[in-house]
Amino acid sequence: MPAPPFAPDRFDAAGWLVGAHQLPSPNCDARPDGTAIELIVIHNISLPPGVFDGDAVIELFLNQLDWDAHPYYQGIRGIKVSAHFFIRRDGSLIQFVPCGLRAWHAGVSSWCERERCNDFSIGIELEGTDDQPFTEAQYASLIPLLQSIKEAYPIRAVVGHSEIAPGRKTDPGVCFEWERVRGLDA
């Protein structure tokens, strides 16, 4: 298994992962003062759904998506979302928001009776869908990324979007191999 193309043990003071491709998203803001980063939320995304060969997700997170380029986009027209990290099918890693800031990935959400998971979480998007397996290259990037985040922040849990927004979200889906990421040493 090839090594990921980033230094998994190094974040700068703002929370940028050294070696990750950085594309700063405007869709972020400050976390509430004194809020510890305690949660990692795993998602999946592809635009249009099931299409993995374009840059639409990147364009969405950068507010550059051409809303008229595909009929599906009419249903999401104007949304402003982001994630801290995006892992493509080939395992390449893009960081859109430094971990010190709040990315807009969880929406209406709750974990351990705490609302607004964006306030205290890091969002990782995997290029994919609920019903298709993720690639070995994605896991090869995801696992060291999770370990690196856990070394840098007081993470208490790694959850799926479906766990913090049940009934509203289903990702990362039934094909995500939780046994590969749960139980990693904190």
Summary of the structure (lengths in Angstrom):
residues: 186
radius of gyration: 15.3
end to end distance: 22.4
largest distance: 45.0
contacts: 575
relative contact order: 0.24
helix: 21%
strand: 20%
